[in-house]
């Protein structure tokens, strides 16, 4: 089965999290139509089995990726409640107005162009130029309606977009008992590196990582994914008085089923890592939460881990009877592929300065830096460009590269 774009991006993010030894990482993939976010804890992406497909519940284990209609091509509206972004999108045809392909609706990308973040002297994919005048034309009606300048309106659009994305980050952190401010933000996709520092400021995140080949990061994830298979089966067993022999027999069968495809593909048994999860709930509840365990099953430890996790998620835990609703087994051979700096065709990147605007800093000279030439820490304001992405380093932030081509953005010490 082919890996979807969001899943592939998460796969590459897991590889980065493991390489960097990052305990908690938030992935932030901003593409043309949507922004996808996911939480990675201890080198593993969070999973869920309670998603909706339209208005129908889908009870199937899957990555806990939360998607919102806020991408670079999301259309900006000035409605009764003020500015909104998305979920309507300009799509790839005609795309944002600044692409010069007939777009007439203002988008987030047009706001970035008005602020000076996109380079009008280069072509995207050697085909699409940046038409700043067109971006200004489509944003001008909103600016007139609000009684603001073009710059103030564009900054307002970016603030609304970032606030929308911040709500998505809260969805995958707060609702899972995680303080997102303790996470590292991994920003990729076409628009992620432009919005990452502003989003981190809004959310209170201290560090941003922009990986090498960030605009092609999901494609890279297809090459770095773990080789894994998952099995899940309903159990419905009360924890008090549980039949340990029955559970052990069931688990051994599931482990064998999950491992069989790996063994059939010549993966040595010693290379296979097996993770066991019990989906648990109180007897009077409907929804179960995942709790990791090992064999032989230690009932007292499993119950305590359930109570601890329940308290983390919901703020309380009781002594009520609890139930194992189902059990999940994932057998994997972890990927050994290192996500490193890609070899790319040379692209001329203009350096020097360009006039850009940021929150609180309008029309200021901003350093334009070729990412390939960056070897030491630089202070914002700066725009870092390469064939893959545009990275915005606002005033008060700094950027530092590592040997693998990743960029680390942090707030500059006062």
Helices and strands as residue ranges (DSSP letters): H 5-20, E 24-30, E 35-41, E 44-45, E 47-48, E 51-53, E 56-58, E 62-63, E 66-68, E 74-79, E 82-89, G 97-99, H 108-114, H 132-146, H 150-173, G 174-176, G 180-182, E 184-188, H 189-203, E 207-210, G 214-216, H 217-224, E 227-238, H 244-264, G 269-271, E 273-282, E 289-293, H 299-314, E 322-333, E 352-358, E 361-370, G 371-373, E 378-379, E 382-385, E 390-393, E 397-401, E 407-411
